[in-house]
Each structure stands twice: as structure tokens, then as C-alpha cells.
């Protein structure tokens, strides 16, 4: 029963973290840009959302918008460092990430901020429903159901917006820039501008995910973004391996969401089996390595079969 409840909770967490994975997908797969600033942007979104609710008592929905805009600003800084100052992609992202650590500390004034007693998106929708006792379930179960519903709505909205945006002229130029930058530049497109816009969109989504995770877990921490890039990549790789034959763009986005959920379920099950939480990063590395090796092993297996025949 404990494993079932853990899987249930992991499913809801996977939906809120899936938006992070979608943001990472935009840079790593579409734009072909190794953006490390996502770890700072994720914590930035969470810290801004928490501080606006705790210190200024802002509406939790409004804090999501502000957090998203802040993430977009962080993405533009990474883009500026890379395109205008000609700093290598991975280094420009690391510089932004390091700078955001201090900025997040300045925003919160401390290492973490609790949302206990504060009105969040989760508590708002939870208040619209009957109490857990009336439904005959535990309060934690109702909390998980609400988190799952909120996460599902936001994920579907993000997928719809991304599907529409990358069908526009600007979106197609961003995708083309990632595929063949020289060809796009030859067509008269400003590739530097496309890179900046892609980074802005990506980090905006990552900051939104950070704000949602903060409101669902009830606190913001300055180090909550550590390892976020690995989690995003794990979700992408798992989704791509499981849905390898999916070719259309909407299907690929959905595959990433499924990968995020499966990753969280794997972590939840292993923790129930008694894994030390200090080993989670090692487990993530192993999962990503296995997922990346599956297509290669399948290809080699196919070659061996042909040679045998």
C-alpha cells in the first residue's frame, strides 16, 4: 500500500516537474544549446513566487506570471553572454547559474522560505472541494489529487502553447537554427536573435516549473535547482526511448511528460525499497546512462541479426 501511495504522489510530482523537462528540451534538443542556467532559473522562479506570497501577500496566480517573466530575463542574460560577448554556450549558462544563486539569496534573504499558512494555488483549489473527511480520504491524498489536477492543466496548456508557437514563422526559425545555423543565416535570419528567444522561452518555462513545485511542496530553497538539469535530461531520455517511434512534435512533447512521470515513479519505488536519499543523484545518472544505451544496444542487436541471417 505504501508503494501504491508513493507512486500516486510521484505521478503528481512528475507533472509539475514535466514543465522543467519541456524547458530543457527546447534548448538541448531543439536549439542544440547546452544551457546550464536552468538550475538557477528553477530556483529563481520558486524564490520569487514564495517571497511575493509571504512578504507581499500577492495572489499565487500572479506570482507564477512574475516568476515566469524573471526566468525569461535570466534566459536573455545567458543569450546575451553567448551571442553578443561570444562566450561559449555551456560557460555562459554556468555564469548565469552562479550569478542567480546569489540573486536568489538576496530575494529570499535566507536559504529557504516556508509557505506554511500561505494561500497557494494548491490550497485555493483544495478549498473549492469538500473536505477530505467528507470524501472519506486522507487530507494528504486530497492534496495529491489537487496537485495532480493542477499539474495536468498547466502541462496541457504549455504543450498547446509550444505546439502553436513552433508552428509560427519565428518558431520554425528557432527550430531551423538548432538544426542548421549556417543555412538559416544564409537565408537572412538573425540566428543570434533566434537563440536568445529560444533561451528566453526555455528559462521562462523552467522558472514557471520552479514556482509550481514551490507552491506544491510548501517551501522554496536556494538549492532546489541543484541537479535540475539532470532531472530534465532524464525525463527527456526516458520519454524518447519509450516512445521512440513518435515523430510528430506534439507526440514528442507528450513523451517528455510521460518520461518525467516515469522518472519520478522510479525514484519513489526505489526510495520505498530503502535507498539512501544521498544516492539519488547516482541513481539518476545510472537511469540516464541506461536509457541512452538502449537505442545503441538495439541497433547493434539488429546488425548482429542481419549478419547472422
N, C-alpha and C positions, 0 to 999 in steps of 0.2 A: 504493500500500500504506500509506503514511503517513497518507493521508486516511482510509482504512478503519479503521486503528487509532485515529485521533483521534476518529472517530465512535463507535467502540466504547467508548472512555474517556468521551466526552461522555454517552453513554447511561447509564452507571453514575453519573456525577456528577449528571445530571438527576434521578435517583431520590432521591438524598439531599437535593437542594435542593427537591424537589417538596413536602416536608413544610412547608418555609418558605412556599411558594406557597399551600398549603392554609390555613396560619395567616393569611396576608394576606387570603385570600378571605373568611374568617369576618368580619373587620372591615370590609373595603371593600365587599363585595357583600351579605353577609347582615345585618350590623349597621349598614351605611351610616355607618361611623365611620372618618375618616381618621387612622389610628393610625401615627404616625411612630416610636413607641418600639420597633418591631420591629428596627431596626438595632442598638439597644443590647441587646435581648433575645437576638438571634442570637449576638453576641459573648459575652454573658454565659454562655450555655449552653456555648459552646466553651471559655471560660476556666475555668469551674468543672470541667468534665469533665477538662481537661488537668491542672489543679493537683491534683485528687483522685488522679489516677493517678500523677503524677510525685512529688509530695511525700508523699502519704499511702498510696500503693500500693493504692488501692481497686480493687475489681473493676470493670472497664469497664462492665458492665451496670448496676451500682448507680449509677455516675456519671451515666448517662443519666437515671435517675429523679430524682436530686438536681438536675441541670441543668433538667429539666422543671419541677420544683417552684419553682426560682429564677425561671424565666421567668414562671410563674404569679403569683409575688409581684410581679414587675415590672409585669405587666398590671393587677394590683389597684391598684397605685400610680397608674397612668395613669387608671384608672376612678375612683379617689377624687378625684384632682385635677379631673376633669371633672364628676362628678356631685355631689360634696359641696362643692367650692370654686368650682364654676361657671366653671372655666377653659375656654375654647374647646377643642374636640376636638383640632385639629391642634397647638395650643400645648401642651396637656397632654402629648401624645405627644413633642413636641420636648424638653420639660423633662425627662421621664423618660429619653429617649435621651442627653441631655447628661450627666445625673447618672450614668447607667450607664457612661459612658466612664471616669470617674474610679474608679468601683467596680471595673470590670474591671481597671484598672491596679493597684488595691490588691490584688485577688485574686491576680493573677499576680506582682506585684512587679516587673514588667518589661513591655516592649512585646509580647513573644511568648514562648511556651513550646513547646519541641520535645518530641515523643513518641518520639524515636529510642530504641530499646531497650526501650520500654514495651509491655506486653501490652494490645492494643486488641481491640475486637470483631472487626475485620477479621483481625488476626493469630490470634485464637482460632479462628475458623472455618477460616482458612487452614491452621492446624496440624492440623485434623481430616482434611484432604485429603492425598493423596500429594504428594510434592514435584514442582515444575514439571518437573524433568528426567525424572522417571518418566512424566509425562503428555506429554512431548515438546513443551512450550511454554515460553515465557519466564516468568521469575518475575513480571515486570510484568503479563503477560497473566493469569496466575493471580490476581494481586492485583485486577485489574479485574473478573474473573469473580466473585470473592468479594464485592467491593463491590457489584456489581450484584445479587447474590442477597440480601445483607443489606438493601440499599435497597428491593428489591421486597417483602420480607417486612414491613418497617416501614411502607411506603406502603400496602400492602393492609390491614394492621392498623389504621392510622389512618383509612382510608376506612371500614372496617367500624364502627369506634367512632363516627365522626362521623355516619354514616348511622343508627345506632341512637339516638344521643343526640338528634339533631334530629327524631326521631320521637316523643320523650317530651314530656310536658307542658311542662317547662322549656325544652327545645329549641324547641318550637313558639312559646313566648312570646318567645324571643330573636329568632326569625325575624320574628315579627309586630312586634316593637319596631322592627326595621330598616325594615319596610315602612310602618307607620303608628303612630308612637309615641303620638299623641293618642288614637287608637281603643283601643289596648291599655291606656292609662292609665284610660280611661273604663270599662273592664271590671274595674277594681280591681287591676290588675297593677302591681307596683312596677318601673317601667321603668329606674330607676337601678340596681336590683339586677340586672336583665337585662343592662344594658350592662356592668357590672362582670364578671359571669360570662362574657359573651362575650369580653371583653378578656383575662380570666384564661386561658380555653381557648386563645385565639389565640396569646398570647405563650408559653404552655407548649409548644405545637407548634413555634413558631419557635425556642425555646431547645433543644428536642429536635433539631431540624434542625441547629442550630449545633454541638451535641455530636457528632452523627453525621458532619458534614462535617469536624470537627476530627480525629476518630479515623480517617477515611478518608484525609485529606491528610497527617496526621502532625504537625500543629502547630496551635497556637492563636495568634491575633494580635488585638491590641486593636482594630485597624481592619478586621477581617474582615467586619464587618457593614455597612461603608460601601457604599451602593448596593444593599443587600439589598432595600429596598422597591421599587426599580425592577425588579430581577430578578423579584421576586414578581409585580408587576403585569404584566410582560412575559409571564410564564408564563400568567397568568390570561387576558390578552387574546388571546394566540395560541391557547390551548385553546378559548376561547369562539368565536373566528372560525372555526376549523377544524371545530368540532362545533356549529355554530350551531343546528341543529335539535334537539339533545338537550335535553329538557325535564325529565326526572326528576333528582332530587337526586344519586343515585349516579353518573349519567352525567356530570353537571357536575363532580363531584369528580374523576372519571377524566379528563375533558377537561383539567383543570388539570395533572394529572400528565403527560399527553401534551404539553401546552404547555411544561412545564418541560424535558422531554427534547428537544423540537424546538429550544427556545431554546439549549440547551447545544450541540446539534449545529450550529446556525447559527454560533455563536461559534467552535466548533472548526474548522469548514471555512474560515471567513474568516481565522482565525489561520494556518492552513496555507497560505493564499494570500499571506501576508506582511503582514497588517495589523499595525500597531504596537499593542502592548498598551495604550498610553496612550489609544488611540482607542476602547477597548471601551465606555466609557460613552456616547460619541457614537453608536456602532453600536446600542446598546441603545435609546437614545432614538428613533433612526430606525425600528427594528423595531417598537417600541410604537406610534409615530405611524402607520406603515403599516397595522399590524393594526387600529388603531382606525378608520382611514379606510375600510377595506374595506366594512363594513356600510353606511356612508353612501353610498359610491360605488355599491354595488349597488342601494340604494334609489332613488337619483337615476336610475340606468340603467333601472330598472323603470318609473319615472314617465315618462321620455322615450319608452320603448317604447309605453306606453299612449297618450300624446299623439300619437305617430306613427300608431298604429292608428286 
